[in-house]
């Protein structure tokens, strides 16, 4: 759950006012109605980015991406920002972990900014 706070902190430090960060705390049953309502609040958002600390193959991404996609609007693309797939759940030492964490936060906050300055929705899980 720390990635949520890292995203909030970095968004404030960069003074990014065109990014909404949504924290999903319950994965089952998946809160489709709530998330759909949130996406409809941002009709000009063309990117929704799932961000997680865990490696891609160990977090919730593969199990819930279809739920999230069902909640997005037709013009919204769903992307991923996070660690690459790995056989290990941890980086192995703290300095490497910090570098990876900084990298995934930077990726999450800049993916859609490169293609558009319209509103974006960032998702993180706790």
C-alpha positions in Angstrom: 0.0 0.0 0.0 3.0 2.4 0.2 2.9 3.1 -3.5 -0.3 5.1 -3.0 1.4 7.4 -0.6 4.4 7.7 -2.9 2.2 8.6 -5.8 0.3 11.3 -3.7 3.6 12.8 -2.4 5.2 12.9 -5.8 2.1 14.3 -7.5 2.2 17.2 -4.9 5.9 17.7 -5.3 5.5 18.0 -9.1 2.4 20.2 -8.7 0.5 17.9 -11.1 -3.1 19.1 -11.0 -4.4 17.0 -13.9 -4.0 13.5 -12.3 -6.5 11.8 -10.1 -5.3 9.0 -7.9 -7.8 6.4 -6.8 -7.0 3.8 -4.2 -8.7 0.4 -4.5 -8.8 -1.3 -1.1 -11.2 -4.1 -1.8 -10.6 -6.6 -4.7 -13.3 -9.1 -3.9 -16.0 -8.6 -4.5 -14.7 -6.1 -7.0 -16.3 -2.6 -6.5 -17.3 -2.2 -10.2 -20.2 0.2 -9.5 -17.9 2.5 -7.5 -15.1 2.4 -10.0 -17.4 3.0 -12.9 -18.8 6.1 -11.2 -15.3 7.4 -10.6 -14.3 6.9 -14.3 -17.5 8.8 -15.4 -16.3 11.8 -13.3 -13.4 12.0 -15.7 -14.8 11.8 -19.2 -11.8 13.5 -20.8 -9.4 11.2 -19.1 -7.9 9.0 -21.9 -5.5 7.0 -19.6 -6.1 4.8 -16.6 -2.9 3.4 -15.1 -2.8 0.5 -12.7 0.2 0.9 -10.4 1.4 -1.7 -8.0 4.5 -2.3 -6.0 4.6 -6.1 -6.5 6.1 -7.6 -9.6 3.6 -7.8 -12.5 3.1 -11.5 -12.1 2.6 -11.4 -8.3 0.3 -8.5 -7.6 -3.4 -8.1 -8.4 -2.9 -6.9 -12.0 -3.5 -10.2 -13.8 -6.5 -11.1 -11.7 -8.4 -7.8 -11.9 -7.4 -6.0 -15.1 -10.6 -7.3 -16.8 -12.7 -5.8 -14.0 -11.0 -2.4 -14.4 -11.4 -2.5 -18.1 -15.1 -3.1 -17.8 -15.4 0.1 -15.7 -13.5 2.4 -18.0 -15.2 4.6 -20.6 -14.8 3.7 -24.3 -12.1 6.5 -24.8 -10.0 5.4 -21.8 -7.0 3.1 -22.3 -5.9 0.9 -19.4 -2.2 0.7 -18.8 0.2 -0.8 -16.2 3.1 0.8 -14.2 5.1 -1.3 -11.9 7.8 -3.8 -11.5 8.4 -6.3 -14.3 7.5 -9.9 -13.8 9.9 -11.7 -11.4 10.3 -15.1 -9.7 11.1 -13.2 -6.5 8.6 -11.0 -4.6 11.3 -8.6 -3.5 14.3 -6.9 -5.1 16.8 -8.4 -2.7 18.3 -5.4 -1.1 16.9 -2.0 0.0 18.8 0.3 -2.4 17.6 -1.7 -5.4 14.0 -1.6 -4.0 14.1 2.2 -3.6 15.4 2.6 -7.2 12.6 0.4 -8.5 10.0 2.2 -6.4 11.1 5.6 -7.7 11.1 4.2 -11.2 7.5 2.9 -11.0 6.2 6.1 -9.4 7.9 8.1 -12.2 6.4 5.8 -14.8 2.9 6.0 -13.3 2.9 9.8 -13.2 4.4 10.3 -16.7 2.9 7.6 -19.0 -0.1 9.6 -20.2 1.5 13.0 -19.8 3.8 12.2 -22.7 0.9 11.7 -25.0 -1.6 14.1 -23.6 -2.1 16.7 -20.9 -5.7 15.8 -20.4 -6.9 14.3 -17.1 -5.7 10.9 -16.1 -6.8 8.4 -13.5 -4.1 6.5 -11.5 -5.1 3.4 -9.6 -3.2 1.8 -6.8 -4.1 -1.1 -4.5 -3.8 -1.5 -0.8 
